Amino acid sequence: MSTILKAASMAAVAIYSIATLTFTDASAAFASPLIADMIQPVPAQTSDETVSGASDAAVETIADAETAPQQIDTQSAQPPLRAESLTQLVAMHDLPADTDEETRCLAGAVYFESKGETLNGQLAVAKVVIARRDSGRFASSLCGVVYQPSQFSFVRGGRMPAIPTASRDWAEAVAIAQIAMKDAWESPVEGALFFHARHVSPGWRMQRLAAVDNHVFYR
């Protein structure tokens, strides 16, 4: 009888042990994924997507910054207007509200020496004044050249006569002065330092360059 009880007890212990191990394995199987999810770092795929998105945005920003300066402004890219004649170039110059002193001096010489002549004749006079300033042989400013004693007959007592600044002749003289100062139009008298009226013959021993309207020009 004791042998039978002992065998039954051992069988019960064996069954309990097997049941316990089975339950433990099952619990571990269910518990492992939960623990893994709790301690697992942010998935690499999520990180890659975030970084990739930021990188794409940065690349687009850099690309935009690099492309923007290369965009062509069709208005500023258009070539500047070029005059087909000196008359057209003069018409493109409006009389400024405030004319600086150097321009006034040059325009005054143009006005008194060549008023009523063609625009080419007026430009030739302006070119002489500018060439004198740049030659080193005369004054170093346009006003200095114009007011230099015994050079221009219209200057008396170191002054110019009054000029009707509302007249068309003055507006034309100012435009010619501006064009000459910008060297915007060529003249056959480039480099000339002297001129005289056609009706006089001073007998100068100089190189004659051209005769334009009422004046003969020399270098």
Secondary structure, 3 states (H helix, E strand, C coil): CHHHHHHHHHHHHHHHHHHHHHHHHHHHHHHHHHHHHHHCCCCHHHHHHHHHHHHHHHHHHHHHHHHHHHCCCCCCCCCCCCCCCHHHHHHCCCCCCCCCHHHHHHHHHHHHHHCCCCHHHHHHHHHHHHHHHHHCCCCCCHHHHHCCCCCCCCCECCECCCCCCCCHHHHHHHHHHHHHHHCCCCCCCCCCCEEEECCCCCCCCCCEEEEECCEEEEC
